[in-house]
Structure formats: structure tokens, C-alpha cells
Amino acid sequence: MRFCPFAQRTRLVLQHKQLPHQIVNLNLVRKPDWFLAKSASGKVPVLIEPDGWTLIESLVTCDYLEDAHPEPPLYPGDARKRAAMRLAVGKMGDSVIPAFYRWAMRRGDEQKAEWESLLAGLTQLQAQLGDSNFFGDCDQVQMADLMIWPWIERLPVAAKMLGFQLPRTAGTGSSRGKNVLMETAKHLESGEPEPQLKPNLLTLYSMRFCPFAQRTRLVLQHKQLPHQIVNLNLVRKPDWFLAKSASGKVPALQEPDGSVLEDSLVTSRHLEETHRESALYPSNADKRAQMDGVIAQMARKLFGVSGDEKKAAFEQLVTELESMQSTLGDSKFFAGSESVQMADLMIWPWFERLKPSCSLAGFQVPEERLKSLMSWMGRMEQQRAVLETRNTDEAHVEFTRSLLLANQPKYDGY
């Protein structure tokens, strides 16, 4: 069932391991008899092997997929790290998930009490995460992260629907990563003082919802470069920022020596040239040229989509997305690569916004026409740099609505 968090666990593992599979979505109120004949419990997920062998329960199916398809692995080789992961998943199952459902189902004072219980469980979970990028003190997504994620994905939406506000300290938002040593809590505006910056650090002047600034943030996170972020109100820009930036645009990247670079592509390529580790361009010149072509195609085709009639503009957008899908081909990432490269990071911000933007305009992304591109998006969503820079779909919708409909961009409060 598309909205079942337990079934989503198994889907996450299938996608992470890039295992070809098919999905049968079920109405769990009126379950078909042929499904009940396969599943004694009548619950999802149910995983059926090609020979008809059937397995149920989310944790069991996920561990089975890890054992049967060990690449790419979702458990580290270190036994202590594996134990830490199982502890995090156990904490989620013992306290956070039950508290989540009790809070969602109850009302009045009982609901408020369950909310506090849920926050207490999340705080304990956050303590287990510590300063690590992912659970188990790992630098990339592991089984624990995938097993926990479905409820974290649903929490901000449920909280807003039920009239609750998540404290920033609850650790349920998009983690900015341990490499962000300072980020201004609000978008600073004209009349507010310049923040006290940490010395000898890269400083990125940014706006949380700007896709161009996200390009540079993605590269900083991919390369795990320590940096600090100053978020700016782009309607009322502070004078001290305008003194640094001739254009007044973001991103603006300030080196520790005070020199400032502007433009998303310029700053991203500068970081690639000055910090060669975790390279984002292949050594092969032809492939580098192919990547630059992908970035140019994105800028030329997708950024320029416009039209008086929304429906015509949407069809034009889908046509251009199909062209991008053709460029991707059968590769995992653009330019025929097996791992994330510069081209993927430079085009990702607009794909992150694709579904919420279409939803806001009253359209639905035709996933059947864009299967390969949707698979690429699934792979990108599991990348550390993406996880550490992304905003929720709900936040994108709310910000876009404030920008386009009210003409008063709401930068903060998400």
C-alpha cells in the first residue's frame, strides 16, 4: 500500500539495492481474497520470490534482501556499528513508532501527553545519532536509516495537520550534516547585524529554498568540507552582504582569506578544482564534456519552460524531461557514470522541487513515462549530500505558495 510506512521500508531496500521488482498496491480495508490466500496475516509488506516463496513483515523482508543481495551492503563490517544500528531500530520500534500512533489517534490532553512522549523518544534517538551523518556512526546510508525514515518522513506533515509544531531540537528535520559548523537560524535582512563568523572557514551566503545556492551546498556536502552558512532575505538584503557581492545574488562563496566568488556553476567548479577529494568529474575528457553537456541541457531546456497556458507549459516540461531521460539512458547516473558526479548535483535541485511544484499547479508527474528518471531520483534521494541539503515537499509547497501567490516569501519557520 503506497502510504504504509512498513511497506515503504521494504521498498527503500529494494530501491537502494537497485533490484528489479514489481509492486501490487492493495486496498487494506477490502483486501482481495487472492491476496489473503498468499498472506495469512493479511498485512503488508509481503515479498514473493520468483519461485513463489513468500515472506512477510518489514524487518524480516529487509534483512532477507540484505542476506540474499549483499551488494550494495546496508550493514557495516564492524560488529559494534551493526549493534548500534540494531539498537536505533529497536528504539524506534519500542518507543517512537507506538508513541507516534497513540499521538495521532488521541485527542485533547491525552494527545498532548503522547506528543511529549513522542518527542522524548525522538530526543533519545537523536542522542544515538550524535554527531554522525547516519546511524551507527556511518558516513553513508545504512539499514537503520532506511528502517527509521518512513516515520520521520511523515512526522512534519502529521504535526502540522494535528496542530503541533516540531521543535528544531527534536532532530526530525533535514540534517545539515556535521560539516556545517554554523548556520544562521533565520534569513538575515536589512537592518540586522552581520553574524559573528567562525575564522578560517569557507562561508556560503545562501537562501534555504534557492536551487542555485543548493548546487553549491551539495558540492560542499559531497566533499565533506567544513563550512558555515549565512541565510539571507533576498527581498531585503543586508548592506553588509551587498558590500561583499556586486550582484547581490546567492550563492556567494567566501574563502577564508575574504575573497568572494559568485554564481552556482563557478563556485561549484572552484570547489572541485581546489578540493580534489571525492572527485565530481571523471578523468576522461570526453566524459567531462558529456557532463557539461547535461548541465547545459538542463539550463537550456528546463529552466526556460514557460507559456500562457499552464497545461501547454506542463506538457512542454514533460517533453523536456523525456529528453533528459533519453540522455540518462540505462546508466545509474548521468554521463554514463556508476556514481554521483557534478552533472547529477547541478541538476538535482530542480528535480527535488519537481513533484511539489507540479502538485501546487494542479498537475501530477507522469511517472510511467519517466520510469528511468524516477529511478535516478530514487538513487539521488539516498545520497548523503542530498539528504543533508534537501527541504521537505511540504516546505517547498508552502514557500512557493508564499512567493507566487502572496508575493511575500516566507523564508523561516519550517
RAJOFEN-V487818 format. One record per residue. N is the residue number from 1. PSI is psi as a letter, one per 30 degrees, with the letter a starting at -180 (* if undefined). OMEGA is omega in radians with two decimals (none if undefined). D_LAST is the distance of its C-alpha to the last C-alpha in Angstrom with 1 decimal. Layout:
n->N psi->PSI omega->OMEGA d_last->D_LAST
n->N psi->PSI omega->OMEGA d_last->D_LAST
This chain:
n->1 psi->k omega->-2.94 d_last->28.5
n->2 psi->f omega->-3.05 d_last->25.5
n->3 psi->g omega->-3.14 d_last->23.0
n->4 psi->j omega->-3.13 d_last->24.7
n->5 psi->f omega->3.12 d_last->22.8
n->6 psi->e omega->3.07 d_last->26.2
n->7 psi->e omega->3.13 d_last->27.6
n->8 psi->e omega->3.08 d_last->24.6
n->9 psi->e omega->-3.10 d_last->25.6
n->10 psi->e omega->3.10 d_last->29.0
n->11 psi->e omega->3.11 d_last->27.6
n->12 psi->e omega->-3.13 d_last->25.5
n->13 psi->e omega->3.10 d_last->28.7
n->14 psi->e omega->-3.14 d_last->30.8
n->15 psi->e omega->3.13 d_last->28.5
n->16 psi->e omega->-3.11 d_last->28.2
n->17 psi->f omega->3.10 d_last->32.0
n->18 psi->h omega->-3.14 d_last->32.4
n->19 psi->k omega->3.08 d_last->34.9
n->20 psi->k omega->-3.12 d_last->36.2
n->21 psi->l omega->3.06 d_last->35.7
n->22 psi->l omega->-3.04 d_last->35.6
n->23 psi->k omega->3.03 d_last->33.4
n->24 psi->j omega->3.13 d_last->34.6
n->25 psi->k omega->-3.01 d_last->32.0
n->26 psi->k omega->2.95 d_last->33.3
n->27 psi->j omega->-3.03 d_last->33.0
n->28 psi->f omega->3.04 d_last->32.8
n->29 psi->e omega->3.12 d_last->34.1
n->30 psi->i omega->-3.05 d_last->37.2
n->31 psi->k omega->3.12 d_last->37.9
n->32 psi->k omega->3.13 d_last->40.7
n->33 psi->e omega->-3.12 d_last->43.9
n->34 psi->f omega->3.05 d_last->44.2
n->35 psi->e omega->3.14 d_last->40.9
n->36 psi->f omega->3.08 d_last->42.1
n->37 psi->f omega->3.13 d_last->45.2
n->38 psi->f omega->-3.05 d_last->43.2
n->39 psi->j omega->-3.14 d_last->40.9
n->40 psi->e omega->-3.11 d_last->42.5
n->41 psi->f omega->-3.09 d_last->39.3
n->42 psi->g omega->-3.11 d_last->37.9
n->43 psi->l omega->2.99 d_last->34.5
n->44 psi->l omega->0.14 d_last->32.4
n->45 psi->l omega->2.96 d_last->32.1
n->46 psi->k omega->-3.12 d_last->35.7
n->47 psi->k omega->-3.13 d_last->36.8
n->48 psi->k omega->3.10 d_last->40.2
n->49 psi->l omega->-3.14 d_last->42.1
n->50 psi->f omega->-3.14 d_last->44.4
n->51 psi->g omega->3.10 d_last->47.4
n->52 psi->f omega->3.13 d_last->46.0
n->53 psi->k omega->-2.98 d_last->45.0
n->54 psi->k omega->3.14 d_last->42.1
n->55 psi->k omega->-3.14 d_last->39.5
n->56 psi->l omega->3.04 d_last->36.9
n->57 psi->k omega->-2.96 d_last->33.9
n->58 psi->e omega->-3.10 d_last->30.7
n->59 psi->e omega->-3.14 d_last->31.5
n->60 psi->e omega->-3.14 d_last->35.1
n->61 psi->e omega->-3.12 d_last->34.6
n->62 psi->e omega->3.10 d_last->32.2
n->63 psi->e omega->3.09 d_last->34.6
n->64 psi->e omega->3.12 d_last->37.4
n->65 psi->e omega->3.09 d_last->35.8
n->66 psi->e omega->-3.14 d_last->35.3
n->67 psi->e omega->-3.06 d_last->39.0
n->68 psi->f omega->-3.11 d_last->40.4
n->69 psi->i omega->-2.98 d_last->38.3
n->70 psi->f omega->3.13 d_last->37.8
n->71 psi->k omega->-0.23 d_last->36.5
n->72 psi->k omega->-3.04 d_last->33.8
n->73 psi->k omega->3.09 d_last->33.7
n->74 psi->g omega->3.00 d_last->30.8
n->75 psi->k omega->3.10 d_last->32.4
n->76 psi->l omega->3.12 d_last->33.5
n->77 psi->f omega->-3.09 d_last->37.2
n->78 psi->k omega->-3.07 d_last->36.8
n->79 psi->e omega->-3.13 d_last->37.6
n->80 psi->e omega->3.10 d_last->35.5
n->81 psi->e omega->3.08 d_last->32.4
n->82 psi->e omega->3.12 d_last->33.1
n->83 psi->e omega->3.13 d_last->33.6
n->84 psi->e omega->3.10 d_last->30.2
n->85 psi->e omega->-3.13 d_last->28.6
n->86 psi->e omega->3.09 d_last->30.5
n->87 psi->e omega->3.13 d_last->29.6
n->88 psi->e omega->3.13 d_last->25.8
n->89 psi->e omega->3.11 d_last->26.5
n->90 psi->e omega->3.11 d_last->28.7
n->91 psi->e omega->3.12 d_last->26.2
n->92 psi->e omega->-3.10 d_last->23.8
n->93 psi->e omega->-3.06 d_last->26.7
n->94 psi->e omega->-3.01 d_last->28.2
n->95 psi->e omega->-2.99 d_last->25.3
n->96 psi->e omega->-3.09 d_last->21.8
n->97 psi->e omega->3.09 d_last->22.8
n->98 psi->e omega->3.13 d_last->25.2
n->99 psi->e omega->3.12 d_last->22.7
n->100 psi->e omega->-3.09 d_last->20.1
n->101 psi->e omega->3.07 d_last->22.8
n->102 psi->e omega->3.13 d_last->24.2
n->103 psi->e omega->-3.09 d_last->21.0
n->104 psi->f omega->-3.03 d_last->20.4
n->105 psi->f omega->-3.05 d_last->24.0
n->106 psi->l omega->-3.11 d_last->24.7
n->107 psi->l omega->3.08 d_last->24.1
n->108 psi->b omega->-3.08 d_last->24.5
n->109 psi->e omega->3.11 d_last->25.2
n->110 psi->e omega->3.13 d_last->25.7
n->111 psi->e omega->3.11 d_last->22.3
n->112 psi->e omega->3.12 d_last->20.8
n->113 psi->e omega->3.12 d_last->23.2
n->114 psi->e omega->3.06 d_last->22.2
n->115 psi->e omega->3.11 d_last->18.5
n->116 psi->e omega->3.09 d_last->19.8
n->117 psi->e omega->3.11 d_last->22.0
n->118 psi->e omega->3.13 d_last->19.2
n->119 psi->e omega->3.11 d_last->17.2
n->120 psi->e omega->3.10 d_last->20.5
n->121 psi->e omega->3.11 d_last->21.2
n->122 psi->e omega->3.11 d_last->17.9
n->123 psi->e omega->3.08 d_last->18.8
n->124 psi->e omega->3.12 d_last->22.2
n->125 psi->e omega->3.11 d_last->21.0
n->126 psi->e omega->3.11 d_last->18.9
n->127 psi->e omega->3.09 d_last->22.2
n->128 psi->e omega->3.09 d_last->24.0
n->129 psi->e omega->3.13 d_last->21.8
n->130 psi->b omega->-3.14 d_last->22.3
n->131 psi->g omega->-3.09 d_last->22.0
n->132 psi->l omega->3.08 d_last->22.9
n->133 psi->e omega->-3.13 d_last->21.1
n->134 psi->l omega->-3.09 d_last->22.0
n->135 psi->l omega->-3.10 d_last->23.8
n->136 psi->g omega->-3.14 d_last->27.4
n->137 psi->h omega->-3.11 d_last->27.0
n->138 psi->l omega->-3.13 d_last->27.0
n->139 psi->g omega->3.07 d_last->25.9
n->140 psi->l omega->-3.07 d_last->25.4
n->141 psi->k omega->3.12 d_last->24.3
n->142 psi->a omega->-3.08 d_last->26.7
n->143 psi->e omega->-3.10 d_last->27.5
n->144 psi->e omega->-3.13 d_last->25.5
n->145 psi->e omega->-3.13 d_last->22.2
n->146 psi->e omega->-3.13 d_last->23.2
n->147 psi->f omega->-3.12 d_last->24.3
n->148 psi->e omega->-2.93 d_last->21.1
n->149 psi->e omega->-3.03 d_last->18.6
n->150 psi->e omega->-3.14 d_last->19.1
n->151 psi->e omega->3.07 d_last->17.7
n->152 psi->e omega->3.10 d_last->14.7
n->153 psi->e omega->-3.06 d_last->14.0
n->154 psi->f omega->-2.98 d_last->14.4
n->155 psi->e omega->-3.12 d_last->12.7
n->156 psi->e omega->-3.14 d_last->9.1
n->157 psi->e omega->-3.14 d_last->11.0
n->158 psi->e omega->-3.13 d_last->13.7
n->159 psi->e omega->-3.14 d_last->11.7
n->160 psi->e omega->-3.12 d_last->10.4
n->161 psi->e omega->-3.09 d_last->13.9
n->162 psi->g omega->3.05 d_last->15.6
n->163 psi->g omega->3.10 d_last->13.9
n->164 psi->l omega->3.12 d_last->12.4
n->165 psi->k omega->3.13 d_last->9.3
n->166 psi->k omega->3.03 d_last->9.0
n->167 psi->k omega->-3.12 d_last->10.1
n->168 psi->f omega->-3.12 d_last->9.0
n->169 psi->f omega->-3.09 d_last->12.8
n->170 psi->f omega->3.06 d_last->13.0
n->171 psi->g omega->-3.09 d_last->12.9
n->172 psi->f omega->3.14 d_last->11.3
n->173 psi->a omega->3.10 d_last->8.8
n->174 psi->j omega->-3.12 d_last->10.5
n->175 psi->k omega->3.14 d_last->13.1
n->176 psi->f omega->3.06 d_last->14.0
n->177 psi->l omega->-3.08 d_last->17.6
n->178 psi->f omega->3.13 d_last->20.2
n->179 psi->f omega->3.04 d_last->21.3
n->180 psi->j omega->-3.04 d_last->18.4
n->181 psi->f omega->3.05 d_last->20.2
n->182 psi->k omega->3.01 d_last->18.0
n->183 psi->k omega->-3.14 d_last->14.7
n->184 psi->k omega->-3.06 d_last->13.8
n->185 psi->e omega->3.13 d_last->10.7
n->186 psi->l omega->3.08 d_last->10.4
n->187 psi->j omega->-3.03 d_last->12.0
n->188 psi->k omega->-3.06 d_last->15.6
n->189 psi->l omega->-3.13 d_last->17.8
n->190 psi->k omega->-3.13 d_last->21.4
n->191 psi->f omega->3.10 d_last->23.0
n->192 psi->k omega->-3.08 d_last->20.9
n->193 psi->l omega->3.06 d_last->22.8
n->194 psi->k omega->-3.11 d_last->22.6
n->195 psi->l omega->3.07 d_last->21.1
n->196 psi->j omega->-3.08 d_last->23.7
n->197 psi->l omega->3.04 d_last->23.8
n->198 psi->k omega->-3.10 d_last->25.3
n->199 psi->l omega->3.02 d_last->28.7
n->200 psi->h omega->3.13 d_last->30.0
n->201 psi->k omega->2.91 d_last->26.7
n->202 psi->k omega->3.13 d_last->25.4
n->203 psi->k omega->3.12 d_last->22.7
n->204 psi->k omega->3.01 d_last->20.4
n->205 psi->k omega->-2.87 d_last->19.2
n->206 psi->l omega->2.91 d_last->16.2
n->207 psi->k omega->-2.91 d_last->13.3
n->208 psi->f omega->-3.08 d_last->10.4
n->209 psi->g omega->-3.12 d_last->11.0
n->210 psi->j omega->-3.12 d_last->14.8
n->211 psi->e omega->3.12 d_last->16.9
n->212 psi->e omega->3.08 d_last->19.7
n->213 psi->e omega->3.12 d_last->18.0
n->214 psi->e omega->3.07 d_last->16.8
n->215 psi->e omega->-3.10 d_last->20.5
n->216 psi->e omega->3.10 d_last->21.3
n->217 psi->e omega->3.12 d_last->18.6
n->218 psi->e omega->-3.14 d_last->20.0
n->219 psi->e omega->3.09 d_last->23.5
n->220 psi->e omega->-3.12 d_last->22.6
n->221 psi->e omega->3.12 d_last->21.2
n->222 psi->e omega->-3.11 d_last->24.0
n->223 psi->f omega->3.10 d_last->26.5
n->224 psi->h omega->-3.12 d_last->24.8
n->225 psi->k omega->3.08 d_last->25.4
n->226 psi->k omega->-3.12 d_last->24.2
n->227 psi->l omega->3.07 d_last->22.2
n->228 psi->l omega->-3.04 d_last->19.7
n->229 psi->k omega->3.04 d_last->17.0
n->230 psi->j omega->3.13 d_last->16.7
n->231 psi->k omega->-3.01 d_last->13.8
n->232 psi->k omega->2.97 d_last->15.3
n->233 psi->j omega->-3.02 d_last->14.9
n->234 psi->f omega->3.04 d_last->17.3
n->235 psi->e omega->3.13 d_last->18.5
n->236 psi->i omega->-3.06 d_last->19.7
n->237 psi->k omega->3.11 d_last->20.6
n->238 psi->k omega->3.12 d_last->22.0
n->239 psi->e omega->-3.10 d_last->25.8
n->240 psi->f omega->3.03 d_last->25.8
n->241 psi->e omega->3.13 d_last->23.8
n->242 psi->f omega->3.09 d_last->26.2
n->243 psi->f omega->3.13 d_last->29.1
n->244 psi->e omega->-2.99 d_last->28.0
n->245 psi->j omega->-3.13 d_last->27.2
n->246 psi->e omega->-3.09 d_last->29.9
n->247 psi->f omega->-3.07 d_last->27.7
n->248 psi->g omega->-3.11 d_last->24.6
n->249 psi->l omega->2.99 d_last->22.6
n->250 psi->l omega->0.11 d_last->20.3
n->251 psi->l omega->2.93 d_last->20.8
n->252 psi->k omega->-3.08 d_last->23.3
n->253 psi->k omega->3.14 d_last->24.5
n->254 psi->k omega->3.09 d_last->26.5
n->255 psi->l omega->3.12 d_last->29.1
n->256 psi->f omega->3.14 d_last->30.2
n->257 psi->g omega->3.08 d_last->33.2
n->258 psi->f omega->3.12 d_last->31.1
n->259 psi->k omega->-3.03 d_last->31.8
n->260 psi->k omega->3.04 d_last->29.1
n->261 psi->k omega->3.12 d_last->28.7
n->262 psi->l omega->3.11 d_last->26.8
n->263 psi->k omega->-3.04 d_last->26.1
n->264 psi->e omega->-3.13 d_last->24.2
n->265 psi->e omega->3.14 d_last->27.5
n->266 psi->e omega->-3.12 d_last->29.4
n->267 psi->e omega->-3.11 d_last->27.0
n->268 psi->e omega->3.14 d_last->26.6
n->269 psi->e omega->3.06 d_last->30.4
n->270 psi->e omega->3.12 d_last->31.0
n->271 psi->e omega->3.10 d_last->29.1
n->272 psi->e omega->-3.10 d_last->31.1
n->273 psi->e omega->-3.10 d_last->34.4
n->274 psi->f omega->3.14 d_last->33.8
n->275 psi->i omega->-2.97 d_last->32.3
n->276 psi->f omega->-3.11 d_last->34.4
n->277 psi->l omega->-3.06 d_last->33.2
n->278 psi->h omega->-3.03 d_last->31.2
n->279 psi->k omega->-3.13 d_last->32.8
n->280 psi->g omega->3.02 d_last->31.0
n->281 psi->k omega->3.07 d_last->34.2
n->282 psi->l omega->3.14 d_last->37.3
n->283 psi->f omega->-3.13 d_last->40.6
n->284 psi->k omega->-3.06 d_last->42.2
n->285 psi->e omega->-3.14 d_last->42.4
n->286 psi->e omega->3.13 d_last->42.5
n->287 psi->e omega->3.09 d_last->39.3
n->288 psi->e omega->3.11 d_last->37.6
n->289 psi->e omega->3.12 d_last->38.8
n->290 psi->e omega->3.11 d_last->37.6
n->291 psi->e omega->3.12 d_last->34.0
n->292 psi->e omega->3.09 d_last->34.1
n->293 psi->e omega->3.10 d_last->35.4
n->294 psi->e omega->-3.13 d_last->32.4
n->295 psi->e omega->3.12 d_last->30.0
n->296 psi->e omega->3.12 d_last->32.2
n->297 psi->e omega->3.13 d_last->32.4
n->298 psi->e omega->-3.10 d_last->28.6
n->299 psi->e omega->-3.04 d_last->28.6
n->300 psi->e omega->-2.99 d_last->31.7
n->301 psi->e omega->-3.00 d_last->30.9
n->302 psi->e omega->-3.11 d_last->27.3
n->303 psi->f omega->-3.02 d_last->26.0
n->304 psi->g omega->-3.12 d_last->28.8
n->305 psi->k omega->-3.14 d_last->28.4
n->306 psi->l omega->3.10 d_last->28.9
n->307 psi->l omega->-3.13 d_last->31.0
n->308 psi->e omega->-3.13 d_last->31.7
n->309 psi->k omega->-3.09 d_last->31.5
n->310 psi->e omega->-3.10 d_last->28.3
n->311 psi->e omega->3.12 d_last->30.3
n->312 psi->e omega->3.13 d_last->32.5
n->313 psi->e omega->3.13 d_last->29.6
n->314 psi->e omega->3.11 d_last->28.0
n->315 psi->e omega->3.08 d_last->31.4
n->316 psi->e omega->3.12 d_last->31.7
n->317 psi->e omega->-3.13 d_last->28.4
n->318 psi->e omega->3.10 d_last->29.6
n->319 psi->e omega->3.13 d_last->32.9
n->320 psi->e omega->3.08 d_last->31.4
n->321 psi->e omega->3.08 d_last->29.4
n->322 psi->e omega->3.07 d_last->32.7
n->323 psi->e omega->3.08 d_last->34.2
n->324 psi->e omega->3.12 d_last->31.5
n->325 psi->e omega->3.08 d_last->32.3
n->326 psi->e omega->3.10 d_last->35.9
n->327 psi->e omega->3.11 d_last->35.3
n->328 psi->e omega->-3.13 d_last->33.5
n->329 psi->b omega->-3.12 d_last->36.6
n->330 psi->g omega->-3.09 d_last->37.0
n->331 psi->l omega->3.08 d_last->35.3
n->332 psi->e omega->3.13 d_last->32.4
n->333 psi->l omega->-3.04 d_last->30.8
n->334 psi->l omega->-3.12 d_last->31.8
n->335 psi->h omega->3.05 d_last->35.2
n->336 psi->g omega->-3.05 d_last->36.8
n->337 psi->l omega->3.07 d_last->35.0
n->338 psi->f omega->3.13 d_last->34.5
n->339 psi->l omega->-3.11 d_last->31.5
n->340 psi->k omega->3.12 d_last->28.5
n->341 psi->l omega->-3.09 d_last->29.7
n->342 psi->e omega->-3.11 d_last->28.6
n->343 psi->e omega->-3.13 d_last->28.8
n->344 psi->e omega->-3.11 d_last->26.3
n->345 psi->e omega->-3.10 d_last->23.7
n->346 psi->f omega->-3.12 d_last->24.4
n->347 psi->f omega->-3.05 d_last->23.9
n->348 psi->e omega->-3.03 d_last->21.1
n->349 psi->e omega->-3.13 d_last->18.1
n->350 psi->f omega->3.07 d_last->19.6
n->351 psi->e omega->3.05 d_last->20.2
n->352 psi->e omega->-3.09 d_last->16.7
n->353 psi->f omega->-3.00 d_last->15.9
n->354 psi->e omega->-3.06 d_last->19.1
n->355 psi->e omega->3.12 d_last->18.5
n->356 psi->e omega->3.13 d_last->15.4
n->357 psi->e omega->3.10 d_last->17.2
n->358 psi->e omega->3.13 d_last->20.4
n->359 psi->e omega->-3.13 d_last->18.9
n->360 psi->e omega->-3.13 d_last->17.6
n->361 psi->f omega->3.11 d_last->21.1
n->362 psi->g omega->3.13 d_last->22.8
n->363 psi->l omega->3.10 d_last->24.2
n->364 psi->k omega->3.13 d_last->24.3
n->365 psi->k omega->-3.13 d_last->24.8
n->366 psi->i omega->-3.01 d_last->28.5
n->367 psi->e omega->3.13 d_last->28.1
n->368 psi->e omega->3.11 d_last->31.8
n->369 psi->f omega->-3.02 d_last->32.7
n->370 psi->h omega->-3.03 d_last->30.3
n->371 psi->e omega->-3.11 d_last->31.0
n->372 psi->e omega->3.13 d_last->31.5
n->373 psi->e omega->3.09 d_last->28.4
n->374 psi->e omega->3.09 d_last->26.4
n->375 psi->e omega->3.07 d_last->28.0
n->376 psi->e omega->3.10 d_last->27.1
n->377 psi->e omega->3.10 d_last->23.5
n->378 psi->e omega->3.10 d_last->23.8
n->379 psi->e omega->-3.14 d_last->25.4
n->380 psi->e omega->-3.12 d_last->22.8
n->381 psi->f omega->3.12 d_last->19.9
n->382 psi->f omega->-3.14 d_last->21.9
n->383 psi->k omega->-3.11 d_last->22.3
n->384 psi->e omega->-3.10 d_last->20.9
n->385 psi->e omega->3.12 d_last->19.9
n->386 psi->e omega->-3.13 d_last->17.8
n->387 psi->e omega->-3.06 d_last->16.2
n->388 psi->f omega->3.14 d_last->15.3
n->389 psi->f omega->-2.99 d_last->13.9
n->390 psi->l omega->2.95 d_last->12.3
n->391 psi->l omega->3.11 d_last->8.9
n->392 psi->l omega->3.07 d_last->9.1
n->393 psi->e omega->-3.13 d_last->11.2
n->394 psi->e omega->3.13 d_last->9.1
n->395 psi->e omega->3.10 d_last->6.3
n->396 psi->e omega->-3.13 d_last->9.6
n->397 psi->e omega->-3.10 d_last->11.2
n->398 psi->e omega->3.13 d_last->9.0
n->399 psi->e omega->-3.11 d_last->9.1
n->400 psi->e omega->3.11 d_last->12.8
n->401 psi->e omega->-3.14 d_last->13.6
n->402 psi->e omega->-3.11 d_last->12.7
n->403 psi->e omega->-3.01 d_last->14.7
n->404 psi->e omega->-3.04 d_last->17.6
n->405 psi->e omega->-3.10 d_last->18.1
n->406 psi->f omega->-3.09 d_last->17.3
n->407 psi->g omega->3.08 d_last->18.0
n->408 psi->i omega->-3.06 d_last->15.4
n->409 psi->k omega->3.10 d_last->12.6
n->410 psi->j omega->-3.04 d_last->9.2
n->411 psi->f omega->-2.97 d_last->8.3
n->412 psi->l omega->3.05 d_last->5.9
n->413 psi->g omega->-3.12 d_last->3.8
n->414 psi->* omega->none d_last->0.0
